[in-house]
């Protein structure tokens, strides 16, 4: 029987769980970065 793990060493369920958490944290990072850029732009516009 074939090994259920992929090249990353994760099972499909583990990979799906990791991907869901990654999407959440990456979205939070993008929102914080956009907010920080907006604050800097309000303070000192670069255009």
Secondary structure, 3 states (H helix, E strand, C coil): CCCCCCCCCCCHHHHHHHHHHHHHHHHHHHHHHHHHHHHHHHHCCCC
